[in-house]
């Protein structure tokens, strides 16, 4: 199949592939030279004899953020030694471990961009061979073109380089910056819009192709022998209501009365990549998400992730996306059955706010009349 796929690529597609792979290599090389593969942050330079104001810059947070990590009020005195505020060395060490766990590998930004670029190249330019017409649609968008980068995202962007940065963290840190918990507002805003921009380039490409934890659940869901296991599609209004509700709780917690509280810290599965479980709720979240991920598509993404909620909203302006030509669609249901969520169903029915589409390409080679394509969103008006 893969040999047939490669032989069916036109000269133009081969040029696109060469140019795209070259650009990806450039991003990787730039990341290796300009990025930081392992966060270079020394621990143990802070003692309880220091003040919050003196210690906070070591962890790249504000004094209020450090106070929160230590269990103090946000308005705790910033110029008084922490020992006088009742902080012990054990408490400081615990807080330090958590803060250092958020130290970012800047190399990951380049790798996120590289994987998203490949996703765009595969979906838009080379995944559908120009020499393989509708009768040979089964060789379009071969699964390895998707699963290999997802595997690399999980292994490299997750287990090898740690949890930070990641799309969920990018959203959470933006809101925490708004209330003064991070000193560099510009950097945290830029990080958020970096991830959001990758989601807009192609419909949730960063979520579907490059997110480490999303990738891990994608790989579990894609285990071949599990195709015989009954799968469940949760109604979108249920999953999105829960996810949206948690997002509102986060906003109230960060900006409202309990300033700085982020409910998603209780369910942060990205801690898995640092092999740290600060609380029982995190361990439970990871275990439950991975188990449910065998029969429900990306449960954490659908039910909890705040960036997933924001990128779902951003799908309205995504530049490239799955589109359905309603003039030629026969409503045979092939794409709906192939889709692991209710995304295809919503698009076939022409809903204004369909379920999240993770650009997984499952629907793109099953339509018998070629009514489902992945293309520029400003294309023919008959598509939605």
Secondary structure, DSSP 8 states (H G I E B T S, - for coil): -HHHHHHT--HHHHHHHHHHHHHHHHHHHHHHHHS-SS-----S---TTSBHHHHHGGGTS-HHHHHHHTT--TTS-SSSBGGGGT--HHHHHHHHHHHHTT---THHHHHHHHHHHHHHIIIIIISS-TTS-GGGGGGSS-THHHHHHHHHIIIIIIIIT-S-S-HHHHHHHHHHHHTTSSS-HHHHHHHHHHHHHHHHHBTTHIIIII-HHHHHHHHHHT-GGGGGS--B---HHHHHHHHHHHHHHHHHHHHSSSTT--GGGGG-GGGGGGT--SSHHHHHHHHHHHHHTTTBTTHHHHHT-HHHHHHHHHGGG-SEEEEEBTTT----SHHHHHSSSSHHHHHHTT-TT--------TTTT--TT--EEEEETTS-TTB-
